[in-house]
Each structure stands twice: as C-alpha cells, then as structure tokens.
Amino acid sequence: MPSTTVPEVPGAAPFWSAAEVVVEPEDARSGAWAGGPSAQLVGDTWWLAYRLRRPVGEGRGYANVVARSTDGVRFTPVVTLARDAFGAESLERPALVHTPEGRWRLYVSCATPGSKHWRVDLLEAESVEGLATATPRTVLPGTPTAAVKDPVIRHDGQQWHLWASVHPLDDPAATDRMTTEHATSPDGVDWTWRGTALAGTPGNWDARGVRFATVVLAGSRSWALYDGRATAAENWEERTGLAVHDGDGRFTATADGPLLQSPHPPSGLRYTDVVVLPDGRARWFYEATRADGAHELRTVLLPGQHVSVAPDHSPHHG
C-alpha cells in the first residue's frame, strides 16, 4: 500500500504560541481583517493568496492579494485584485491553485451588490503575474436561493474536488447559516455537485453553520479542519473543528471541538490552510482575532506524518 506525508492534526498550544504574523490588518479595530489564506509551495517559492477587509460600511472585503516569499513568513505582494474588477460589493477568501499542467488559477468569492448572494469567479493565467489581467468567468454561480463562497480545491491525481460553503437565502434574517457542499470536476472549471460533506450538529458549538477551511487528502484517512459557529452572533468569529472522512464522500465532526481558537475574545480562528514541505513538516496559515478585535494572518511550522493510503478510497459520493 503506498504511503504519503500529510500534516498531523495540530495541537492548540503550538498552533498559537509558535506562530508568526504574516499580514496585519490596515486598521487596529474590529471589522478590519487580513486573512482568508490559500497557500502553494512551487519549487522553492511560496505563494499566498489572502483577503483584505475593512469594517461594514467602509468597504468590507476590498481586495484579494497574491504574494510571494522565499521562507513562508515574509511575503511581498505581487498581484492585488480590487472588488470593482469583479463588480462585487465584497470579496472573501480566495483559493489559489497551481494545476498539474503548471497554470495558475485563482477562485474569487464575490458578493452580489445589494443582496446576500455570493458567487465564485475564476481567473486563470500562465503565471501569477498574469492573474492581474486575466478575465474573470463565473464557475459557481449560486442560485436565487443559495449563496456559494469560500471554496477549498484539491486534485487527487484523477479529478478535482471542491468543498464550498453554501448559505440558504430563504430567510433574509438568517443568511449566515451554512453547510459545506462537495463537488467534483474533470477540469476544475465545470463542477458537479455531489452532496453535503458536513452540516452543523444541533445543540453543539457548530450548530449554526460549518465551512471547510482545509482538506487533507489521504484516501480513507482524509480529514478536514472546518470553521463553525453556534449562533448568528458568532458570525465572523468562527472557531476551528476537526472532521474525519467517513468513506462515502462525507465527513463526521469529532465530538471534542472546537479544536483551535484564539486566546483573544471572541476567540475567532478560521480559514486554516496547510502545505506539506519536502522535508515532511507542515506549514499552516490561518486568520485569527487579536486583542484589539481586528484579524491578522498568521503562520506556524509543525510536524507532518507518514500514512498508508488506499488509493481507491479518495473522498467521493457514490
């Protein structure tokens, strides 16, 4: 049976205490965020996409940035994409993808002006720099009754997998509710929805909604970290839980969550992403609440582990 190196499920103490700040928000107050990271390591170069946000009424998610680094900690912006380029009221977490063919893709979550609706647009280019002038095309339009955003995208060697947060819009006062829905694609452009990967647990800390933040593909031993909230009041301050693959394309949340949270009330720690290094260690990126209420983007380097993988048990719905 083949083996692969994957991250270890992170422990709460080193995840916070050993982390370094990568990007600070532009303002030191609640509602100002730097975060929503999506990372790639190509050769010796780190690439990090993230979202910048101002408070509600002052711009919200005003830009997605793609930055470059040689060490995974100190990044230099290469491309900045403003919300106006997408005709969006706000932008959320991007998903940065380097395809097996060597092309670059950026999946951008776009808020439809004057509504609670979200869609996902795709930029594609031969280089990261080329994303700045690529023409966006909508690949996840959502529907009049469902907003789609914040995709996590993986290639399992055979096909593309996507997990997105989907928000029902039937109740205008409760559009923060969310489930994580799974889709597959042969090309990463045309997607087929396969079903719900994870939903909140009634009465639990994640009852109001769940959103996959990162997925570790390891066949039947695949797992995910997800953002969860108990109530509408916790919107924007989700904490992180662990869900394990159940063998049918769906995931089951572990009972001891949340796994990770900021030490600063209201304890938001969300949008984790992870990249395994050639030496087997794992570099994590995440967004977290600071003492002043703003959100910053952080990184931490933690151990990985070797696991045996059954190749025919990758997450899929039958």
C-alpha positions as CSV (number, residue, x, y, z in Angstrom):
1,M,0.0,0.0,0.0
2,P,1.5,3.4,-1.0
3,S,2.3,6.0,1.7
4,T,2.4,9.7,1.7
5,T,3.3,12.5,4.0
6,V,0.4,14.6,5.5
7,P,0.1,17.1,8.3
8,E,-0.5,16.0,11.8
9,V,-3.7,17.3,13.3
10,P,-2.4,20.4,15.0
11,G,-2.4,20.9,18.7
12,A,-3.9,24.0,20.2
13,A,-0.9,25.3,22.2
14,P,1.8,25.3,19.5
15,F,-0.6,26.4,16.8
16,W,-0.9,29.7,18.6
17,S,2.3,30.2,20.7
18,A,4.7,29.2,17.9
19,A,3.0,31.2,15.2
20,E,4.3,34.3,13.5
21,V,2.3,37.2,12.0
22,V,2.4,37.2,8.2
23,V,0.0,40.1,7.4
24,E,-1.5,42.6,9.7
25,P,-4.9,44.4,9.0
26,E,-4.7,48.0,7.9
27,D,-6.5,49.2,11.0
28,A,-6.4,48.1,14.6
29,R,-10.1,47.7,15.3
30,S,-12.9,45.2,15.0
31,G,-14.0,44.6,11.4
32,A,-10.6,45.2,9.9
33,W,-9.1,41.9,8.7
34,A,-6.2,40.4,6.9
35,G,-6.7,36.7,6.4
36,G,-8.6,34.0,4.4
37,P,-5.3,32.5,3.3
38,S,-4.7,30.0,0.5
39,A,-1.1,28.8,0.0
40,Q,1.1,27.0,-2.5
41,L,4.7,25.9,-2.5
42,V,6.1,25.6,-6.0
43,G,9.8,24.7,-6.1
44,D,11.4,26.9,-3.5
45,T,8.9,29.7,-3.8
46,W,5.9,30.2,-1.5
47,W,2.7,31.8,-2.9
48,L,0.0,33.1,-0.6
49,A,-3.4,34.5,-1.6
50,Y,-5.4,36.3,1.0
51,R,-8.3,38.7,1.6
52,L,-8.1,42.3,3.0
53,R,-11.2,43.8,4.6
54,R,-12.5,47.0,6.2
55,P,-15.5,47.2,8.5
56,V,-19.0,47.1,7.3
57,G,-20.0,50.4,5.8
58,E,-16.3,51.2,4.9
59,G,-15.6,48.8,2.1
60,R,-15.9,45.2,3.6
61,G,-13.7,42.8,1.6
62,Y,-12.0,45.3,-0.7
63,A,-9.2,43.2,-2.2
64,N,-7.6,39.8,-2.8
65,V,-3.8,39.8,-2.8
66,V,-1.3,37.2,-4.1
67,A,2.1,37.5,-2.5
68,R,5.5,35.7,-2.9
69,S,8.0,34.5,-0.3
70,T,11.2,32.5,0.0
71,D,10.7,31.5,3.6
72,G,6.9,31.2,4.1
73,V,6.8,34.0,6.6
74,R,7.8,37.3,4.9
75,F,5.7,37.9,1.8
76,T,5.9,40.5,-0.9
77,P,2.6,41.4,-2.8
78,V,2.7,40.5,-6.5
79,V,-0.9,40.9,-7.6
80,T,-3.7,43.0,-5.9
81,L,-7.2,42.5,-7.2
82,A,-9.8,45.0,-6.2
83,R,-13.5,44.2,-5.7
84,D,-14.5,46.5,-8.5
85,A,-12.8,44.3,-11.1
86,F,-15.5,41.7,-10.3
87,G,-18.4,44.1,-9.9
88,A,-18.6,42.8,-6.3
89,E,-19.8,44.5,-3.2
90,S,-17.2,42.5,-1.2
91,L,-14.6,39.8,-1.7
92,E,-13.9,36.9,0.6
93,R,-11.3,34.1,0.8
94,P,-9.7,33.3,-2.5
95,A,-8.5,29.8,-3.5
96,L,-5.1,29.7,-5.2
97,V,-4.4,26.6,-7.4
98,H,-1.3,25.5,-9.3
99,T,-2.5,22.9,-11.8
100,P,-0.7,19.8,-12.8
101,E,-0.1,21.5,-16.2
102,G,1.7,24.4,-14.5
103,R,-1.0,27.0,-14.9
104,W,-2.3,29.3,-12.1
105,R,-5.9,29.7,-11.0
106,L,-7.5,32.0,-8.5
107,Y,-11.0,31.3,-7.4
108,V,-12.5,34.5,-6.1
109,S,-15.6,34.7,-3.8
110,C,-17.7,37.7,-4.9
111,A,-20.7,39.3,-3.1
112,T,-23.5,40.4,-5.4
113,P,-24.3,44.1,-4.8
114,G,-27.4,44.9,-2.8
115,S,-28.1,41.3,-1.8
116,K,-26.9,38.4,0.4
117,H,-26.0,36.3,-2.7
118,W,-22.4,35.2,-3.4
119,R,-20.8,33.5,-6.4
120,V,-17.3,32.3,-7.3
121,D,-15.3,33.6,-10.3
122,L,-12.2,32.1,-11.8
123,L,-9.1,33.8,-13.0
124,E,-6.5,31.7,-15.0
125,A,-3.1,32.5,-16.4
126,E,0.3,31.0,-17.2
127,S,1.9,33.0,-14.3
128,V,0.9,34.5,-11.1
129,E,1.6,37.9,-12.5
130,G,-0.8,37.1,-15.4
131,L,-3.7,36.8,-13.0
132,A,-3.8,40.6,-12.7
133,T,-5.0,40.9,-16.3
134,A,-7.0,37.7,-16.7
135,T,-10.7,37.9,-17.5
136,P,-12.9,36.5,-14.7
137,R,-15.5,33.9,-15.5
138,T,-18.2,32.6,-13.1
139,V,-17.8,28.9,-12.3
140,L,-20.0,28.7,-9.2
141,P,-23.0,31.0,-9.8
142,G,-25.0,30.0,-6.9
143,T,-28.8,30.3,-7.2
144,P,-31.5,32.7,-6.2
145,T,-31.9,30.7,-3.0
146,A,-28.3,29.8,-2.3
147,A,-25.1,31.8,-1.9
148,V,-21.8,29.9,-2.7
149,K,-18.4,31.1,-1.5
150,D,-15.0,30.2,0.1
151,P,-14.1,27.1,-2.0
152,V,-11.4,24.7,-0.9
153,I,-10.0,22.9,-4.0
154,R,-7.8,19.8,-4.3
155,H,-6.7,17.4,-7.1
156,D,-6.5,13.8,-6.1
157,G,-4.5,12.7,-9.1
158,Q,-7.6,11.8,-11.1
159,Q,-10.1,14.6,-10.7
160,W,-10.7,17.9,-9.0
161,H,-12.6,18.1,-5.7
162,L,-14.2,21.3,-4.3
163,W,-15.8,22.0,-0.9
164,A,-17.7,25.3,-0.7
165,S,-19.8,27.0,2.0
166,V,-23.4,27.2,0.8
167,H,-25.8,29.7,2.5
168,P,-29.5,29.3,2.2
169,L,-31.2,32.6,1.3
170,D,-34.8,31.7,2.0
171,D,-34.8,33.6,5.3
172,P,-33.3,37.1,4.8
173,A,-32.6,37.3,8.5
174,A,-30.7,34.0,8.7
175,T,-28.4,34.0,5.7
176,D,-25.4,33.3,7.9
177,R,-26.5,29.6,8.1
178,M,-24.1,27.4,6.1
179,T,-23.3,23.8,5.2
180,T,-20.2,22.5,3.3
181,E,-21.1,21.1,-0.1
182,H,-18.9,18.8,-2.2
183,A,-18.4,19.0,-5.9
184,T,-16.2,17.3,-8.5
185,S,-14.8,18.2,-11.9
186,P,-12.6,16.8,-14.6
187,D,-11.1,20.2,-15.4
188,G,-11.6,22.4,-12.3
189,V,-14.0,24.6,-14.3
190,D,-17.2,22.7,-14.8
191,W,-18.4,21.3,-11.5
192,T,-21.0,18.7,-10.5
193,W,-22.4,18.9,-7.0
194,R,-22.2,15.6,-5.1
195,G,-23.9,16.4,-1.8
196,T,-23.4,17.7,1.7
197,A,-20.0,16.9,3.1
198,L,-20.7,18.4,6.6
199,A,-23.5,20.1,8.4
200,G,-23.7,21.5,11.9
201,T,-24.6,19.4,14.9
202,P,-27.8,20.6,16.6
203,G,-27.1,21.9,20.1
204,N,-23.4,21.9,19.6
205,W,-20.7,24.7,19.2
206,D,-21.1,24.4,15.4
207,A,-24.9,24.2,15.2
208,R,-25.4,27.4,13.2
209,G,-23.1,26.6,10.3
210,V,-19.9,24.8,9.2
211,R,-17.4,25.8,6.4
212,F,-14.4,23.6,5.4
213,A,-11.2,25.5,5.7
214,T,-8.7,22.9,4.5
215,V,-8.9,19.3,3.4
216,V,-6.0,16.8,3.8
217,L,-6.4,14.1,1.2
218,A,-5.2,10.7,2.5
219,G,-7.6,8.2,0.9
220,S,-9.8,6.6,3.6
221,R,-7.9,8.6,6.2
222,S,-8.7,12.0,4.8
223,W,-9.7,14.7,7.2
224,A,-10.6,18.4,7.2
225,L,-10.5,21.4,9.5
226,Y,-13.6,23.5,9.4
227,D,-15.0,26.8,10.7
228,G,-18.0,26.5,12.9
229,R,-20.4,28.8,14.8
230,A,-23.2,28.1,17.4
231,T,-25.2,31.3,16.7
232,A,-25.7,34.2,14.3
233,A,-23.9,36.4,16.9
234,E,-20.7,34.4,16.2
235,N,-20.7,35.2,12.5
236,W,-17.1,36.4,11.5
237,E,-15.7,34.9,14.7
238,E,-15.9,31.2,13.9
239,R,-13.6,28.7,15.7
240,T,-12.0,25.6,14.1
241,G,-13.1,22.0,14.4
242,L,-11.9,18.6,13.1
243,A,-13.9,16.4,10.8
244,V,-12.9,12.9,9.5
245,H,-13.8,11.3,6.2
246,D,-16.5,8.6,6.6
247,G,-15.8,6.7,3.4
248,D,-18.7,8.0,1.4
249,G,-17.6,11.5,0.5
250,R,-19.0,12.8,3.7
251,F,-17.2,13.9,6.9
252,T,-18.1,13.5,10.6
253,A,-17.2,16.1,13.1
254,T,-15.3,14.9,16.1
255,A,-17.0,15.3,19.4
256,D,-14.4,17.3,21.3
257,G,-14.5,20.5,19.3
258,P,-13.6,23.2,18.9
259,L,-10.0,22.2,18.3
260,L,-8.5,25.6,17.8
261,Q,-9.4,29.1,18.8
262,S,-7.8,32.5,19.5
263,P,-7.0,33.3,23.1
264,H,-8.5,36.8,22.5
265,P,-12.3,37.1,22.8
266,P,-14.5,36.4,20.9
267,S,-11.9,33.7,20.0
268,G,-12.1,33.7,16.3
269,L,-9.7,31.3,14.5
270,R,-10.6,30.3,11.0
271,Y,-9.7,29.8,7.3
272,T,-6.8,27.5,8.0
273,D,-4.7,26.2,5.2
274,V,-1.7,23.9,5.1
275,V,1.2,22.9,2.8
276,V,3.5,19.9,3.4
277,L,7.2,20.7,2.8
278,P,9.6,18.4,1.1
279,D,11.2,17.6,4.5
280,G,7.8,16.3,5.8
281,R,7.0,19.3,8.0
282,A,3.7,21.2,7.5
283,R,3.3,25.0,7.3
284,W,-0.1,26.2,8.4
285,F,-1.7,29.6,7.7
286,Y,-4.8,31.0,9.4
287,E,-6.8,34.1,10.3
288,A,-7.3,34.9,14.0
289,T,-8.7,37.5,16.3
290,R,-6.3,39.9,18.0
291,A,-6.6,41.6,21.4
292,D,-7.9,44.7,19.7
293,G,-10.7,42.8,17.8
294,A,-9.0,43.0,14.4
295,H,-8.0,39.9,12.5
296,E,-4.4,39.1,11.4
297,L,-2.9,36.4,9.2
298,R,-0.6,34.0,11.0
299,T,1.7,31.0,10.1
300,V,3.2,28.2,12.1
301,L,5.5,25.3,11.1
302,L,4.5,21.9,12.7
303,P,5.4,18.2,12.2
304,G,3.9,16.0,9.5
305,Q,3.5,12.3,9.5
306,H,3.7,9.3,7.1
307,V,0.5,7.4,6.5
308,S,-0.5,4.5,4.3
309,V,-3.1,5.4,1.7
310,A,-5.7,3.2,0.0
311,P,-5.8,4.9,-3.5
312,D,-9.3,3.8,-4.4
313,H,-10.9,5.5,-1.3
314,S,-10.5,9.2,-2.1
315,P,-13.4,11.3,-1.0
316,H,-16.3,10.9,-3.4
317,H,-20.0,10.4,-3.3
318,G,-21.2,7.1,-4.8
